[in-house]
Amino acid sequence: MEEFDHFEEEGMAELAKTGFVLIAGGLGERLGYSGIKVELPLTMIEEDYTYMKFYALYVKACRDAALRRDPTLDKETFFVPFCLMTSDDTY
């Protein structure tokens, strides 16, 4: 547990330099879904809660954590890059 805490702290210190790429190529046909996989419902607790929303909220949480950790970051201009890689089917 001590080793985990150490590496988590090191990772958290790098949040302001982090970006995310979501590989969103592919359809949900094999899963019995007619749309793209990132539109798949994640839970039935909240309506319209998709994997895309889950990923976006995670990236936002990382941004918020970076802002809390580093007071030199400008809240108005700082962002965490979030890129989507799509295919012809999912564009």
Summary of the structure (lengths in Angstrom):
residues: 91
radius of gyration: 16.5
end to end distance: 42.2
largest distance: 47.6
contacts: 202
relative contact order: 0.23
helix: 43%
strand: 13%
